[in-house]
């Protein structure tokens, strides 16, 4: 139980006695405010507003907690065949070192999807949904720090999730868009990849890149082609129903003032197309 400070209380009571007219005016203002804003009707309306808000939020005990959701836009990957999708999922499983959930966003099912589900047990497939519906399903089903959009086949560097989360924390609270370094030549986050296109060489390059740039990030204002991650706070701002693609939503978030950062120390590689070399699974320190 809270106890008042006797000296402070005595001072306040003395001031009230010495300033009777001013005290009476403050009391009248408080009475008018209570009569206007705290009637039974107004209080009931506020309570109903809060109940309705809670009804539209996910139930925490029903959500799966993960470090990141990776949403693979199959519309842009499918045309390259099955191998790129499998390559991307293999790389995610081997190199993320995090509680991860991979999600395929597809228009139409094929027999290939069932094969992928058999091979990757934690894979989730969302079929024939609008982009807004996809976000609503992910918001309802998962509690996550990051949502990552993957538009093309990729190789992921080891510990990439932890590295992006570290930069997110350094950049401060609030909604953020995070773009790792990559070899997307039309991107503001372009960093040339030097080496032969096998996974061992890539992982060695990415590790050296991380050691040289550890924790370094930079604010950017332009759109970022390629891989983009958004923090959970962004999911509270659902896109307009006319927004059909995730790239449009990212651009809308930027127009609304959402900060965008280049995560310089994390490297994700876009392998050459249409040839995808076999994986070399040697460990990289």
Secondary structure, DSSP 8 states (H G I E B T S, - for coil): -----HHHHHHHHHHHHHTHHHHHHHHHHHHHHHHHH-SHHHHHHHHHHHHHHHHTS--GGGSEEEEEEEEEEHHHHGGG-HHHHHHHHHHHHHH--S-EEEEEEESS--HHHHHHHHH-TT-EEEES--HHHHHHHHHHHEEEEEEEEE-S--EE-TTHHHHHHHHHHHT-SS-EEEEEEE--TTSTTB----S-SSHHHHHHHHHHHHHHHTT-EEE--S---S-EEEEGGGGGS---TT--SHHHHHHHHHHTT-EEEEEEEEEEE---SS-----------
